[in-house]
Amino acid sequence: MGSGSVVVTGIGLVTPLGRAVGEVLDRIERGERVACRPTFDLTPFSCPVCAPIEGFDAEEYFPELKTLRLMSRAAQLAVVAARLAIADAGIEVDRTYGGGEIAVFGASGLAAPPMEEIVDIFRETAAPDGTFDVQRFGRVGLKRIRPVLSFQVLGNMPVCFVSICEELRGENAAYTPWEGQGAQAIVSGIRAIRSGRAPCALVGGCDVKTHVVAFFCLQQLGLFESWVRNGRGPIPGEGASFLVLEDEERALRRGARVYARIPAWVLSTADAYSSRGDSFAGMFSRLAASAVEGFVGAGDGDASILDAENEGRSRAGIAPQTVLHPKESVGNLYAGAAALQVALGAELARRGGRGWRAIASCADRHSEQGAFVLEGI
Amino acid sequence: MNRVVVTGVGVMSPVGSGREVFWGNLLAGRSGIAGITLFDASTFPVRIGGEVKDMDLARIVDEFPGAAGIRERKILFALGAARDAVEDSGIREGELKDAVLEVGVGQEVLHLEDVTPFAHDADPGGSSMRGLLADPTRRALQAPPDSATVILGGRYGLLGGRYTNCSACAAGAQVVGEAFHMLRDGEVEVALVGAADSPINPLGLGGFIVLRVLSEENDRPARACRPFDATRIGTVLGEGGAFLVLETMERARARGARAYAEVVGYGSSLDAFRVSEPDPNGRGAAESMRRAIEDAGLGATEVDCVNTHGTGTPKNDAVETAAIKEVLGKRAYEIPVHSVKSMTGHMIAACGAVEIIAGCLTLARGAVPPTINLERRDPRCDLDYVTEGARRFEGETVLSNSFGFGGQNATVVLRRFS
């Protein structure tokens, strides 16, 4: 059994604004934005922009790994972010901790089938009138499906690939599909450490929402409505964020650099969008941390969430000096967003020094909510 | 540390829906595998599956207003099974406010019928695809995987946290295990947990066919899934859902609830081997069992029955058997070991929850269901697989294994409640 106190000792990010948390934080504080027009035909969609990662090549990190070819882009982002987090924490697997001692909890987004490949199959197997022909699909289509397709769409694959690439064999779970489930992955890691089941946990999430299937889903789910109403809204992004959490006593004993302690957290089941600030107020009040210096907000350009969060913060008596809204700069990473929010809060707390506290808030339109206190030590 | 008991169960499965039908058919060794009727599979190399035949779809939609328009069977299975579990527990709906909800779900796939008519444009985002968005009844993807979580949470007013787990075949066991830890550690007093899946659709079945893990014995469906048999050639897909109500013993006692069994241990692990096959040494499977037994505070000699993952694939069953022997030693040869999937088929995300319910009933009713279709034993599979029919059981503990595609493993330990 450890100290029961959990600290952040490693951060790995692959985001449109960079891979080092310090750089990402600096660029957000400078108000940089990375939104651009997607390359596909946008006419069906209300949202005109996305936030892609330029120049990402997982082979930079895994030059010999044949497994990369089995991975979706989201899984590739995840394995790179996980590797960066572990390296950042100074952990050597099976030396610092056994692979079985490191728990892995990750979140992934909605399925992202490679549409270009699949649409070809549909075209070839459609009936003459263009409708789906199940008999032709069975006869012709199945031969065209590559076996690796399953590995590229299954929601648990990012966690599995991370485990394979880093040889991690600990307690685990995969969650889906939004930011709130990313917050749950972080909480599961905290729980595993606090209960003494694991001294260390790799937690985070990944998502790719810059492709046409994602735009279809987000549009159909009504997540682009604020673009119609207000001319601004969420910027679908892509990326992965992972944190290394450790039992504080074990981390200090091995001389780890600590970003921040996580003395309090809360998950809320209320829908951020419809609660008009009630759920945010309740959540922030439960943190019992009104005296905080920093705040990493969950607002993503959808005014409804931003207003609800601001109202909730005000009602909970939280008046921080520093307020960030990362999604307006880096885009919304959905299942990958929660760990980014917490990473930014941890970096703020590290810069602030001993006792400096930030709240990282996690929520999006279709999501559960969560909030974490990050405290400099 | 709280003791945690199972006070309600609900199940919809290929061998029948409802606790008594499900259990009666398991004990009778009746297979739920037959020719696929959900779609025309006549040109598919695999044309058999374990379909749920007795789902009252209209009643489920009536009872869950949020389910209107939902077409995905897995979501309806989740709602129906959860409803049955809540009713079975005797908890009044208002008393579930503080419950945690954990739902394991199968993968959402493209709606082929909806997408195909709009897929004749070379650019998948192009002009012809606009028609898909113009028709609100059509969807590119199936409903989001957290749909059952959202509908159940709203219907029962659950505010203790809502989790959606996508750990493939380990999901059903993980949701039970994670909620068990939360109850044991005092975070919550009651939980509604379960999982559902329905991979029997053209794309779901097709995905498993190209992975070459399914039996193609279409001419004898009830015999096609043969866990631990020397002639086994693959598993058979099944569908369904299963939910449990977990409560702290104090809370259950205070309201005079009946308990099926006590949950006493949970462990999970990762193979860290390959996504396409289990570690041939069974290291991950063994570690999952070892952690669960240790979490329960038991020794290997105190395990009285193993409810296996037992898929009927050539690799799984030999690896699982080796892992059981590694963890339990001599004890592995002294206890009943069985596979529910020999009758239900592989219900993917749902299988763990279904099999944990079978484990609860094994303890509550004193009987182990048989492993059917095991006639020529694989020499590597040399345990007591309960092949003669259901067997009387007086043991105290059942260990339930679920091993997920990709290398996620989960094990839950149940104990007779007295």
Chai-1 contact restraints between the chains, C-beta under 6 A:
chainA,res_idxA,chainB,res_idxB,connection_type,confidence,min_distance_angstrom,max_distance_angstrom,comment,restraint_id
A,F40,B,G125,contact,1.0,0.0,6.0,A-B,restraint_1
A,D41,B,D123,contact,1.0,0.0,6.0,A-B,restraint_2
A,D41,B,G125,contact,1.0,0.0,6.0,A-B,restraint_3
A,D41,B,G126,contact,1.0,0.0,6.0,A-B,restraint_4
A,P44,B,R130,contact,1.0,0.0,6.0,A-B,restraint_5
A,P44,B,L133,contact,1.0,0.0,6.0,A-B,restraint_6
A,A111,B,E108,contact,1.0,0.0,6.0,A-B,restraint_7
A,M115,B,P124,contact,1.0,0.0,6.0,A-B,restraint_8
A,E116,B,P124,contact,1.0,0.0,6.0,A-B,restraint_9
A,V119,B,A119,contact,1.0,0.0,6.0,A-B,restraint_10
A,V119,B,P124,contact,1.0,0.0,6.0,A-B,restraint_11
A,F122,B,T116,contact,1.0,0.0,6.0,A-B,restraint_12
A,F122,B,A119,contact,1.0,0.0,6.0,A-B,restraint_13
A,R123,B,A119,contact,1.0,0.0,6.0,A-B,restraint_14
A,R123,B,H120,contact,1.0,0.0,6.0,A-B,restraint_15
A,A126,B,T116,contact,1.0,0.0,6.0,A-B,restraint_16
A,G130,B,P117,contact,1.0,0.0,6.0,A-B,restraint_17
A,G130,B,H120,contact,1.0,0.0,6.0,A-B,restraint_18
A,T131,B,P117,contact,1.0,0.0,6.0,A-B,restraint_19
A,F132,B,L112,contact,1.0,0.0,6.0,A-B,restraint_20
A,F132,B,E113,contact,1.0,0.0,6.0,A-B,restraint_21
A,F132,B,T116,contact,1.0,0.0,6.0,A-B,restraint_22
A,V134,B,F39,contact,1.0,0.0,6.0,A-B,restraint_23
A,V134,B,D40,contact,1.0,0.0,6.0,A-B,restraint_24
A,V134,B,P202,contact,1.0,0.0,6.0,A-B,restraint_25
A,Q135,B,T43,contact,1.0,0.0,6.0,A-B,restraint_26
A,F137,B,P202,contact,1.0,0.0,6.0,A-B,restraint_27
A,G138,B,T43,contact,1.0,0.0,6.0,A-B,restraint_28
A,G138,B,F44,contact,1.0,0.0,6.0,A-B,restraint_29
A,R139,B,T43,contact,1.0,0.0,6.0,A-B,restraint_30
A,L142,B,G206,contact,1.0,0.0,6.0,A-B,restraint_31
A,I145,B,G206,contact,1.0,0.0,6.0,A-B,restraint_32
A,I145,B,V210,contact,1.0,0.0,6.0,A-B,restraint_33
A,P147,B,V210,contact,1.0,0.0,6.0,A-B,restraint_34
A,P147,B,L211,contact,1.0,0.0,6.0,A-B,restraint_35
A,S150,B,G207,contact,1.0,0.0,6.0,A-B,restraint_36
A,S150,B,L211,contact,1.0,0.0,6.0,A-B,restraint_37
A,F151,B,V275,contact,1.0,0.0,6.0,A-B,restraint_38
A,L154,B,Q107,contact,1.0,0.0,6.0,A-B,restraint_39
A,G155,B,C166,contact,1.0,0.0,6.0,A-B,restraint_40
A,N156,B,C166,contact,1.0,0.0,6.0,A-B,restraint_41
A,N156,B,S167,contact,1.0,0.0,6.0,A-B,restraint_42
A,N156,B,A168,contact,1.0,0.0,6.0,A-B,restraint_43
A,N156,B,G406,contact,1.0,0.0,6.0,A-B,restraint_44
A,M157,B,G406,contact,1.0,0.0,6.0,A-B,restraint_45
A,C160,B,V275,contact,1.0,0.0,6.0,A-B,restraint_46
A,C160,B,G406,contact,1.0,0.0,6.0,A-B,restraint_47
A,C160,B,G407,contact,1.0,0.0,6.0,A-B,restraint_48
A,S163,B,L270,contact,1.0,0.0,6.0,A-B,restraint_49
A,S163,B,A272,contact,1.0,0.0,6.0,A-B,restraint_50
A,I164,B,A272,contact,1.0,0.0,6.0,A-B,restraint_51
A,E167,B,A272,contact,1.0,0.0,6.0,A-B,restraint_52
A,R169,B,S269,contact,1.0,0.0,6.0,A-B,restraint_53
A,R169,B,L270,contact,1.0,0.0,6.0,A-B,restraint_54
A,R169,B,A272,contact,1.0,0.0,6.0,A-B,restraint_55
A,E171,B,S268,contact,1.0,0.0,6.0,A-B,restraint_56
A,N172,B,S268,contact,1.0,0.0,6.0,A-B,restraint_57
A,N172,B,L270,contact,1.0,0.0,6.0,A-B,restraint_58
A,N172,B,Q408,contact,1.0,0.0,6.0,A-B,restraint_59
A,A173,B,N165,contact,1.0,0.0,6.0,A-B,restraint_60
A,A173,B,S167,contact,1.0,0.0,6.0,A-B,restraint_61
A,A173,B,Q174,contact,1.0,0.0,6.0,A-B,restraint_62
A,A174,B,C166,contact,1.0,0.0,6.0,A-B,restraint_63
A,A174,B,S167,contact,1.0,0.0,6.0,A-B,restraint_64
A,Y175,B,N165,contact,1.0,0.0,6.0,A-B,restraint_65
A,T176,B,P145,contact,1.0,0.0,6.0,A-B,restraint_66
A,T176,B,T164,contact,1.0,0.0,6.0,A-B,restraint_67
A,T176,B,C166,contact,1.0,0.0,6.0,A-B,restraint_68
A,P177,B,P144,contact,1.0,0.0,6.0,A-B,restraint_69
A,P177,B,P145,contact,1.0,0.0,6.0,A-B,restraint_70
A,Q181,B,T164,contact,1.0,0.0,6.0,A-B,restraint_71
A,Q184,B,Y163,contact,1.0,0.0,6.0,A-B,restraint_72
A,S195,B,D185,contact,1.0,0.0,6.0,A-B,restraint_73
A,V212,B,P124,contact,1.0,0.0,6.0,A-B,restraint_74
A,V212,B,G125,contact,1.0,0.0,6.0,A-B,restraint_75
A,F216,B,A140,contact,1.0,0.0,6.0,A-B,restraint_76
A,C217,B,L141,contact,1.0,0.0,6.0,A-B,restraint_77
A,L267,B,G161,contact,1.0,0.0,6.0,A-B,restraint_78
A,T269,B,L159,contact,1.0,0.0,6.0,A-B,restraint_79
A,T269,B,R162,contact,1.0,0.0,6.0,A-B,restraint_80
A,E368,B,R162,contact,1.0,0.0,6.0,A-B,restraint_81
